[in-house]
Amino acid sequence: MDLFKLDGDVALVTGAGSGIGQAIAIGLAEAGADVACFGHGSRGGLEETAHRITALGRKALALAGTVTSESDLATAIEHIEAQLGALTVAVNNAGIAGSEAAETMSADKWRKVHEVNVTGVFLSCQAEARVMLPRRAGSIINIASMSGTIVNRGLTQAHYNSSKAAVIHMSKSLAMEWADRGLRVNVVSPGYTLTPMNKRPEVAEEIKIFKRDTPMGRMAAPEEMVGPTVFLASRASSFVTGLDLIVDGGYVCW
């Protein structure tokens, strides 16, 4: 359907080197967009994502940087606009996680999670909005988590949960600030997803619990976040802003 096509769009995806970010970057290209992949160059993956995008016949850029650096973000957007064209879609996916009991968690660990997951998303939105707002057009999608709405059973991650709750409410706030200037801001909140981090042997028992506690009886594949993101990026959601779209197999219902 034409409503869901992204032909002529230029997208930026942060944290595009693996997992959900990689799946979304490739999915946006499949929908017709040219895509810039932003993330840590030293960790690999960006070039692979870019190669898979170009194999689809779309243009791609691999841009190394960190979302906590205003200069890295500004430079990346300069490159995107010079080499791909006007930025129209941004997916802010970069984030970190962890698990530690609240009473023993160091202040440094708390600050690190919030610096990447909250400040990094805000700085990304800010840099993207600076080029989108003057054109009165654009769609920003921030990747949060169902953990921003519920507290995961059996997991000690107050720092992560609170950071994702902040992303959701911040996104709604930005959506309201920018609604009358043509810029939409929405959220996709995944449930338990089978990313490379969750394929490690040491978390095999936790995976069984995640599946058991999800009404659909399984974890999501990273590719299952593509459809919701394409919807929010496309004309199909032209009257949607400030939405937290939870993609969790029904988990929050319980």
C-alpha positions in Angstrom: 0.0 0.0 0.0 1.3 3.4 -0.9 0.5 4.8 2.5 3.3 2.7 4.0 5.9 3.4 1.4 8.9 5.5 2.3 10.1 6.1 -1.3 12.0 9.4 -1.3 12.5 9.4 2.5 15.9 9.8 4.2 16.2 8.0 7.6 18.6 8.0 10.5 18.8 5.0 12.8 20.9 5.2 16.0 22.3 2.0 17.4 21.9 0.4 14.0 24.8 -2.1 14.3 22.8 -5.0 15.7 19.6 -6.2 17.1 16.5 -4.1 16.9 18.3 -1.1 15.4 19.8 -3.2 12.6 16.4 -4.8 11.8 14.7 -1.4 11.7 17.4 0.2 9.5 17.0 -2.6 7.0 13.2 -2.6 7.2 13.1 1.2 6.5 15.2 0.5 3.4 12.8 -2.3 2.3 10.0 0.2 2.6 11.9 2.5 0.2 14.0 4.9 2.4 17.7 5.7 2.1 19.2 5.0 5.5 22.1 6.4 7.6 23.3 4.0 10.3 24.8 5.6 13.4 26.5 4.0 16.3 29.8 2.8 17.8 32.2 2.1 15.0 34.5 0.0 17.2 31.8 -2.5 17.9 31.2 -3.4 14.3 27.9 -4.0 12.7 27.3 -0.6 11.1 29.1 -1.6 7.9 27.2 -4.9 7.7 23.9 -3.0 8.1 24.8 -0.5 5.4 25.9 -3.3 3.1 22.6 -5.1 3.5 20.8 -1.8 2.8 22.7 -1.1 -0.4 22.0 -4.7 -1.5 18.3 -3.7 -1.5 19.1 -1.0 -4.0 18.9 1.9 -1.5 21.6 4.3 -0.4 23.3 3.9 3.0 25.8 5.6 5.2 27.7 4.1 8.2 28.5 6.9 10.7 30.4 6.3 13.8 29.6 8.3 16.9 27.9 8.4 20.3 24.5 9.8 21.1 25.8 11.5 24.2 28.0 13.7 22.0 26.2 16.8 20.5 29.1 17.3 18.0 28.9 13.6 16.8 25.2 14.0 16.2 25.5 17.3 14.4 28.3 16.0 12.2 26.3 12.9 11.3 23.3 15.0 10.3 25.5 17.3 8.2 26.8 14.2 6.4 23.3 12.8 5.9 22.0 16.0 4.4 25.0 16.4 2.1 25.1 12.8 0.9 21.5 11.5 1.1 19.3 14.5 1.2 16.9 16.2 3.7 16.4 14.1 6.8 12.7 13.1 7.1 12.7 10.1 9.5 14.7 9.4 12.6 14.7 6.3 14.8 16.5 6.8 18.1 17.2 3.3 19.2 20.6 3.5 20.9 20.5 2.4 24.5 22.1 0.3 27.2 20.7 -2.1 29.8 21.8 -3.8 33.0 20.6 -5.5 36.1 21.6 -4.7 39.7 19.9 -4.4 43.0 18.9 -0.9 43.8 20.5 -0.9 47.3 23.9 -1.7 45.9 23.8 0.1 42.6 26.6 2.7 42.2 25.7 6.3 41.4 28.0 6.0 38.3 26.0 3.0 37.0 22.7 4.9 37.5 24.1 8.0 35.7 25.5 6.0 32.8 22.2 4.3 32.0 20.3 7.6 32.2 23.0 9.5 30.2 22.7 7.1 27.3 19.1 6.2 27.4 17.6 9.6 28.3 20.1 12.3 27.5 21.2 10.5 24.4 17.7 10.3 23.1 17.0 13.9 23.9 20.2 15.1 22.2 19.3 13.0 19.2 15.8 14.4 19.0 17.1 17.9 19.4 19.7 17.5 16.6 17.1 16.0 14.3 14.4 18.6 15.1 16.9 21.4 14.2 16.7 20.4 10.5 13.2 19.0 10.5 11.3 21.9 12.1 12.4 24.6 9.6 11.0 22.4 6.9 7.8 21.7 8.9 8.0 18.0 8.2 9.4 14.9 9.8 8.8 11.8 11.9 10.9 10.9 15.0 10.4 7.5 16.6 12.1 6.8 19.9 12.6 3.2 21.0 11.7 2.7 24.6 10.5 -0.5 26.3 7.5 -2.0 27.9 9.7 -1.6 31.0 8.8 2.1 30.9 5.2 1.1 31.6 5.5 -2.0 33.8 8.1 -3.4 36.2 9.5 -6.6 34.8 8.8 -9.5 37.1 12.0 -10.8 38.8 14.4 -8.3 37.3 16.3 -5.7 39.3 16.7 -2.8 36.9 15.3 0.4 38.5 17.9 2.5 36.5 16.8 1.0 33.1 13.0 1.0 33.8 13.1 4.6 35.0 15.1 5.7 31.9 12.6 4.1 29.5 9.7 5.7 31.4 11.5 9.0 30.9 11.9 8.4 27.2 8.1 7.8 26.9 7.1 10.9 28.7 9.8 13.1 27.1 8.6 11.9 23.7 5.1 12.9 24.5 6.3 16.3 25.7 8.3 16.9 22.5 5.3 15.7 20.4 3.2 18.5 22.0 5.9 21.1 21.6 6.3 20.4 17.9 2.8 19.2 16.8 1.9 22.5 15.2 5.2 22.7 13.3 4.8 19.5 11.2 7.0 17.3 13.3 5.6 14.1 14.8 7.2 12.3 17.7 6.2 8.7 18.7 7.5 5.7 20.6 7.8 2.0 20.0 8.1 0.1 23.2 9.3 -3.5 22.6 8.6 -6.4 24.9 11.1 -9.2 25.4 13.0 -9.5 22.1 15.5 -12.1 21.0 18.4 -9.8 20.3 22.0 -11.1 20.3 22.3 -10.2 24.0 19.5 -12.6 24.8 21.0 -15.5 22.9 23.9 -15.9 25.3 23.9 -19.3 27.1 24.1 -17.7 30.5 20.6 -16.2 30.1 18.9 -19.4 28.8 16.9 -19.9 32.0 15.7 -16.3 32.0 14.6 -16.7 28.4 12.3 -19.6 29.5 10.7 -17.2 32.1 10.3 -14.4 29.6 8.5 -16.8 27.2 6.3 -18.2 30.0 5.3 -14.7 31.2 4.3 -13.4 27.7 0.7 -14.2 26.7 1.8 -15.1 23.2 4.2 -17.7 24.6 7.4 -16.5 22.9 9.8 -13.6 22.5 9.7 -11.2 19.6 12.1 -11.4 16.7 13.9 -8.0 16.1 12.2 -7.9 12.7 8.8 -7.7 14.5 9.6 -4.1 15.4 9.9 -3.1 11.8 6.2 -2.9 11.0 5.3 -0.7 13.9 8.2 1.6 13.1 7.4 1.8 9.4 3.8 2.7 10.3 4.9 5.6 12.5 7.4 6.7 9.9 5.0 6.7 7.0 1.9 8.6 5.8 -0.2 5.8 7.3 0.3 7.5 10.7 0.0 11.1 9.5 -2.5 12.0 12.3 -0.5 10.1 15.0 1.8 11.9 17.5 2.6 11.4 21.1 1.8 7.7 20.9 3.6 4.9 22.9 3.1 1.9 20.7 3.7 -1.2 22.9 4.8 -4.3 21.0 5.0 -6.9 23.6 3.0 -10.0 22.8 0.4 -8.9 25.3 2.8 -8.8 28.3 1.5 -5.6 29.9 -2.1 -7.0 29.9 -1.0 -9.3 32.8 
